[in-house]
Amino acid sequence: MTDFPKILMVIGGLLLIIGFFMQFIGKLPGDIIFKKGDTTVFFPIVTCIVISIVLSLVFSIFGGRFK
């Protein structure tokens, strides 16, 4: 039970860092935005590709340490 607060702090820190970077990543060149009247549709194609590459690198680096 003594590891639980440490785990919560790590998860909270990760969420803080992810939230900080999501403010800047939201509208990259290549993301598709359709605006017509009061309706806006947003397809974050390039943002999804960047996030996928970053997560793949992180999991390939740290993936073997948790087995």
N, C-alpha and C positions, 0 to 999 in steps of 0.2 A: 504493500500500500504506500510505501514511501516514494516509489517512482511515479505515482500518478500525478502529483503536482508538477513534476518536471516535464512529464509528457504534455500536460495541459499548457505549460509555458512555451514549449517548443511549437505546439500546434498554433497557439495564439500568435507567436512571433512569425511563423510561416504565413498565416493569414494576413498579418499586417504587411509583410513584404509583398505578398501577392496583390493585395489591395492597392498598395502604393504604385506598383508597376502597371496595374490595370488602368490607372488613370491616364497613363501615357501611351499605352498600346492600343487603345480603343479605336483609333481611326488611322490606320496605316494606308499608304498609297496602294491601291489594288483592292481595297474593300469596296463593295458595291452598295450604293445608297440610291433608293428610288423614292422620290418625293412627288406626290400628286395631291394637291389640295391639302387636307388635314391629315393625310395618311403618309407615314414614312416607313419604309421597309429597308432593313439594314442586313446585308450579308457579309460578315467579317471573314472573307476567304483568306486573305493574307495573314490576318491576325491568328486564325486557327492553324495555319501552316507554321508560323513562327512559334507558337505555343507548343505545337506537336514536336518540333525539332528540339526545343529547349528541354521539354520533359523527357524525350528519348535520350538526350545526352545525360541528364541528371540520373535517370534510372539505370542507364548503362554503367555510369561511374559508381553509384552507390548501391546498385542492385545486388551485387555479390556479397555485400557486408551484412545483410540481414538474414542470411540463410542459416 
